[in-house]
């Protein structure tokens, strides 16, 4: 669609409209054009091209990656509700390589986290903070608090490619069997946007989880997951019961 320079519609808006039309037609399935290619094709300035592409990025349609250029987002990862799930295994079950970048693994004190675990405000806790990746694309910022009396063996673990609950089972001798999770849409903070490489208006899922076994709760987790790359799905049986999907195999640990 040619750009109409006599139109009252801004040039970036006309370009954005045409890029969306071409995306809907599947024209960029193999590769999204570079800024220079768009400049030459539409005869527009670099500023106008970047303005339009930035708006596609802010809504999660495309992503810019340093050294890789701009590319169209894949279909979001889907996680079914109604079961204890593992982000680690959800990512790998969809055929993506999973890894984590550990931002913190240490002992701390935090009154809010201690209260969530039913402990006193000065209780010693193990704090684990990770950025979770799928094929080198950041998908979540994940923070977990555990009682230090239980979780100190985790301080020696390498969480770059392992699941928290697997390490809890092998190092601490406990398995997660019960808990609850609350999911809310929200806008990310500036720090979360930086870690997830997303725009200011791109929504995320805010996750809060308390997990443990029949005797006590031993994990309080809060996380943010990118809304453009992750989706929650619920299924119902003919009898109206919630049916869970992507259920971990028997004995599999998650986290």
C-alpha positions in Angstrom: 0.0 0.0 0.0 1.6 3.3 -1.0 2.2 6.0 1.5 -0.1 9.0 1.0 1.9 12.1 1.9 -1.1 14.4 1.5 -3.2 12.4 4.0 -3.8 13.9 7.5 -2.9 10.4 8.9 0.7 10.5 10.2 3.3 8.7 8.1 4.1 6.3 11.0 0.4 5.4 11.3 0.1 4.6 7.6 3.2 2.5 7.8 2.0 0.7 10.9 -1.3 -0.1 9.2 0.4 -1.5 6.1 2.8 -3.6 8.2 -0.1 -5.1 10.1 -1.8 -5.9 6.9 1.3 -7.7 5.6 1.8 -9.5 8.9 -1.8 -10.7 8.8 -1.2 -12.0 5.3 1.8 -14.0 6.5 4.2 -12.1 4.4 6.9 -11.9 7.1 6.7 -15.5 8.2 10.4 -16.2 7.2 11.9 -12.8 8.1 10.9 -9.3 9.1 12.5 -6.5 7.1 15.3 -4.4 8.5 14.8 -0.7 9.2 16.9 0.1 6.1 14.8 -2.2 3.9 11.6 -0.6 5.1 13.1 2.9 4.6 13.9 2.1 1.0 10.7 0.3 0.3 8.4 3.0 1.6 10.7 5.9 1.0 10.4 7.0 4.6 12.9 8.4 7.2 14.6 6.2 9.8 12.7 8.0 12.6 9.3 7.2 11.0 10.2 3.5 10.4 11.5 3.1 13.9 8.4 4.7 15.3 6.1 2.3 13.6 8.2 -0.8 14.4 8.5 0.3 18.0 4.7 0.3 18.3 4.6 -3.3 16.9 7.2 -4.2 19.5 5.3 -2.5 22.3 2.2 -4.6 21.5 4.3 -7.8 21.4 3.9 -8.5 17.6 7.6 -8.3 16.9 10.8 -8.3 18.9 14.1 -6.6 18.4 17.2 -8.5 19.6 20.7 -7.1 19.5 22.7 -8.8 16.8 19.7 -10.6 15.4 17.5 -7.8 14.1 13.7 -7.8 14.3 11.6 -10.9 14.1 7.9 -11.9 14.4 6.8 -13.4 17.7 6.0 -17.1 17.8 2.7 -18.5 19.1 2.5 -18.0 22.9 3.4 -20.9 25.2 0.2 -22.4 26.7 -0.2 -23.7 30.2 -3.3 -25.4 31.3 -4.8 -24.5 34.7 -5.9 -26.9 37.4 -2.6 -28.7 38.0 0.8 -28.1 39.6 3.0 -27.1 36.6 6.6 -26.4 35.8 7.6 -23.4 33.7 10.8 -25.3 33.1 9.0 -28.3 31.6 6.3 -26.2 29.9 9.0 -24.4 27.9 10.8 -27.6 26.9 7.5 -29.4 26.1 6.9 -26.7 23.4 10.2 -27.5 21.8 12.2 -24.5 23.2 15.5 -24.5 24.9 15.2 -23.4 28.6 17.7 -21.7 30.7 17.8 -19.3 33.7 20.0 -16.4 34.6 20.4 -16.3 38.4 20.2 -12.7 39.7 20.3 -13.7 43.4 20.7 -16.8 45.5 21.4 -16.0 49.1 20.1 -15.8 52.7 17.9 -12.7 53.5 15.3 -11.5 55.9 12.0 -10.2 54.6 8.9 -9.7 56.8 6.4 -10.0 54.0 7.9 -13.3 52.7 8.2 -14.7 56.2 4.5 -13.9 56.9 3.4 -15.6 53.7 5.2 -18.7 55.0 3.8 -18.5 58.5 7.1 -17.5 60.0 8.2 -14.6 62.3 9.4 -11.4 60.7 13.1 -12.0 61.6 13.2 -15.6 60.2 16.2 -16.4 58.0 15.1 -17.2 54.4 16.7 -18.4 51.2 16.0 -16.1 48.3 16.2 -17.2 44.7 15.7 -14.7 41.8 15.9 -15.8 38.2 15.2 -14.5 34.7 13.8 -17.4 32.7 14.5 -17.8 29.0 13.0 -19.7 26.1 15.4 -19.9 23.1 17.3 -17.0 24.6 14.2 -14.8 24.8 13.4 -13.6 28.3 10.0 -14.9 29.3 9.7 -14.4 33.1 11.2 -12.9 36.2 10.8 -15.5 38.9 11.4 -14.9 42.7 11.1 -17.6 45.4 11.5 -17.5 49.2 12.0 -20.5 51.4 12.8 -21.1 55.1 16.6 -21.1 55.5 16.3 -24.1 57.9 15.0 -26.1 54.9 16.5 -24.4 51.9 20.2 -23.8 52.8 21.4 -26.8 50.7 20.0 -24.9 47.7 22.7 -22.3 48.0 25.1 -24.6 46.3 22.8 -25.5 43.4 23.4 -24.3 39.8 19.9 -23.0 38.7 21.0 -22.1 35.2 19.3 -25.3 33.8 17.4 -27.0 36.5 14.0 -26.8 38.3 13.6 -25.6 41.8 11.4 -28.4 42.9 13.8 -31.0 41.5 16.6 -29.5 43.6 14.3 -29.4 46.7 13.6 -33.1 46.3 17.2 -34.1 45.8 19.0 -31.7 48.2 16.3 -31.0 50.9 14.3 -34.2 50.8 10.9 -32.5 50.3 8.4 -32.6 47.4 5.6 -30.1 46.6 2.3 -31.7 46.8 -0.2 -28.9 47.6 -0.6 -25.2 47.3 -2.4 -22.4 45.6 -1.6 -19.8 42.9 -3.1 -16.4 42.0 -2.8 -14.9 38.5 -3.4 -11.3 37.7 -2.7 -9.1 34.6 -0.6 -6.1 35.4 1.9 -3.6 33.9 5.6 -4.3 34.6 7.9 -2.1 36.6 10.8 -0.3 34.8 13.2 -2.9 36.2 11.0 -5.8 35.0 10.7 -4.2 31.6 14.5 -4.0 31.4 15.0 -7.6 32.4 12.3 -8.9 30.0 13.2 -6.5 27.2 9.7 -5.3 26.7 8.0 -1.9 26.1 6.2 0.3 28.7 2.7 -0.7 27.6 3.2 -4.4 27.2 1.2 -6.4 29.9 2.5 -9.2 32.0 0.9 -11.9 34.2 1.6 -11.4 37.9 1.9 -14.7 39.6 1.8 -15.4 43.4 2.2 -19.0 44.6 2.4 -20.6 48.0 3.4 -24.2 47.8 4.4 -27.0 50.2 3.4 -30.5 51.4 0.7 -31.8 53.8 2.7 -30.5 56.8 3.7 -27.0 55.9 4.1 -24.3 53.3 7.8 -23.9 52.4 7.8 -21.7 49.2 6.4 -18.3 48.5 6.9 -17.3 44.9 6.1 -14.1 43.0 6.8 -13.8 39.3 5.9 -11.9 36.2 5.4 -13.7 32.9 5.3 -11.9 29.5 1.7 -11.7 28.3 2.8 -11.8 24.6 4.7 -15.1 25.0 2.6 -17.0 27.6 -1.1 -17.9 27.8 -3.2 -19.8 30.4 -5.9 -22.2 29.2 -8.7 -23.9 31.0 -10.6 -26.9 29.8 -13.9 -28.4 31.1 -15.1 -32.0 30.8 -18.8 -32.8 29.8 -19.5 -33.1 33.5 -18.3 -29.6 34.2 -15.0 -30.6 35.8 -11.9 -28.6 35.2 -9.5 -30.8 33.1 -5.8 -30.2 33.4 -3.4 -30.4 30.5 0.4 -30.6 30.3 0.4 -32.6 33.5 3.9 -33.6 34.6 4.7 -37.3 34.3 4.3 -39.3 37.5 7.1 -38.5 39.9 8.3 -35.5 37.9 9.4 -32.5 39.8 8.5 -29.0 38.7 9.4 -25.4 39.4 
